[in-house]
Amino acid sequence: MEALDLATSPGDDFWSYANGGWSQRTPVPPGSDAVGVSVDARRNVDAQVRKMLDALAAHPGHEGRVGRVVGAFHASWLAEQQVEARGLAPAQPMLRRIARLTSIDGVEATMVLPGLSGPVAIGVSPDPSRPARELLSIEQGALGLPRDFYLRREPVYAGYRQAYLAYLRQLLRSSGGRAADAPKILALETRIAEHQLDGAARRTAPVLRLSPAQLRRTVHGWPWDMMLRASGYPGHGPILVQGGEALASLGRVLHATPLPVAKAYLALRYLDGHVRYLPHRFVAARDRLDIALGVMQPPAARDAQGVAIVNDLLGEAVGYLYVRRTLSPATARQVRMIFEDVQAGLQERILHAAWMDDVTREGALDKVDSLRLRLEEAGAAPPDLTGLRLDPRDLFGNVERIQAYRAMLDRRRLAAPERSGAREWPMSPQILNGYYYAPTNSLILNVALLQPPFFDAAADPAVNYGAIGAFIGHELGHAFDDQGSRIDAEGRERDWWSVAARRAYAERTAALSAQIATFEALPGLKVDPGLTLGENIADLIGAQAALDAYARYQTRTGPAARIAGYSGEQRLLLSLAQMRRSKLAPDAARQLAAIDSHAPVQVRVNAVVCNVDAWYAAFGVQPGAKLYLPPAQRVRFW
């Protein structure tokens, strides 16, 4: 209740009405990128994981093979003196290998080795037409900065580039390179950024299914045979390729680059990718860059930093142990009940959607009927770590062994006729999130999310339906967003909609995008409706699904009493808004506006409720309010 700002009308700014009291007295701390419920919840989870890791480092044999592997890695992370003593020596074999390259083709073939990166990324992804099978995939890779940071001309972005240039110079000086190469590498990455797809284009770029021969013919400029051999993946069978024209342009950029610059670029990408596992002078340089970009606060103690490292490299193993420690059967039952209410409400909406014809409705009902919640399974069986042996005194070597091991698992999945199940956990359960996973038509709800304010087993049900219920509804909404709606109940990429239903749906997405385009991430910086479209659709579907689910709950239990003067529906909507209670530093907000598929939190609340009829009724919102939309202008997907 103390988070509310009762001086703000809910019809003018519902996020501020729900969170304004907290916002007014809670600045973003100096040096931090964000403050809010997600930051607090993530800190709680990290503390749980850190306690577990410290225990495993001291007594790794208590948890079998998984505990030994995780404990050995965390012990090597804590062995900071060993890292300092070894200096740059562990990275030298790869740096010498790069220095010996004699052609651009050799540079390009080297950049796809495990642990390296460049403008193109080779990996493994589910087959869109047969999701239980994995295929080789090729797409554009990452740069040292978000793409837009290279291209925007405003002074703040120039400052980011100067901070990045200083970082490149420091890496070069610390590794025996020539600091004078740093501007050349920045210029090269800028040329690469000019030819990359932006975030919105990448969301909708078609994924082509090419044979190796077709790949060589249609995506020019890359030595594909050399690259596939170097990556360790077989060069036969179908290959999924996204953004083929952009990839060909990137190949031309690299082939026009002087060999010494290309080699220096690749060496820097390698060092940057491993900078956290090197001595303090390297880590400090990266910290200075991240602070300048607004994406981190001053570094925490080393054991706290190790949580993010081990989550990244051994996330499934840590998640298996985390779920077994934290998820109670009672919590799982209660969350499943909310899921079933949300699912049933969505079924009812689809059943009565007037704009859907029977053929499309049948496919939609089939999809929502077969949706399943995956929650407890992450702790049911240990991950296969056979053959992975780590040294508690060799951090850098452990990282390279893990990278090689993960590449081996990918090759094994690629060779298997059907997915074994390991690939069905794209995100570890100790990460504060959950997601709709189209290949298995399932909602994977990470156990870390099951804490206040997202879920509390002892809370008012309206609060839980407004938080975890809306979150579940949001993720189920992804099954029907602009991308998910082109995947059927079996996870196959197939447009099962009629022409008329697709047209009616497109009218709704266009109307929602037009609304989103009026909002700002920062003064003068508009939200990109193309980049955020899928999340905006899911936010709106999720809010309505939570209200429907809560109505089903009240049908079973009777109407909810008023609490502190608020009805159940009001408390649900306040909970939905308070789940988005966070603030960003301007630099972090600017970076997220360029790369994040989610709109800013204020938009995720205000642009949703103004389309929800029940919000108008619950809070008595009338014409003249800033968020008011006439009924005919409200976007309704169901």
Secondary structure, DSSP 8 states (H G I E B T S, - for coil): -TT--TTS-TTT-HHHHHHHHHHHH----TT-SEEEHHHHHHHHHHHHHHHHHHHHHH-GGGGHHHHHHHHHHHHHHH-HHHHHHHTTGGGHHHHHHHHT--SHHHHHHHTTSTT---SEEEEEEEETTEEEEEEEEEEE---SS-HHHHH--SHHHHHHHHHHHHHHHHHHHHTT--GGGHHHHHHHHHHHHHHS--HHHHHH--EEEE-HHHHHHHS-SS-HHHHHHHHT--S-S-EEEE-HHHHHHHHHHHHTS-HHHHHHHHHHHHHHHTGGGS-HHHHHHHHHHHHHHTS--S---HHHHHHHHHHHHHHHHHHHHHHHHH--HHHHHHHHHHHHHHHHHHHHHHHT-TT--HHHHHHHHHHHHH-EEE-GGGGTS----TT----TT-HHHHHHHHHHHHHHHHHHHHHSSS--SGGG-SS-TTSS-EEEEGGGTEEEE-GGG-STTT--TTS-HHHHIIIIIHHHHHHHHGGGSTTGGGB-TTS-B---S-HHHHHHHHHHHHHHHHHHTT-EEETTEE--HHHHHHHHHHHHHHHHHHHHHHHHHHHHH-----BTTB-HHHHHHHHHHHTT-EEE-HHHHHHHHHH-SS--HHHHHHHHHTT-HHHHHHHT--TTSTT---GGGS----
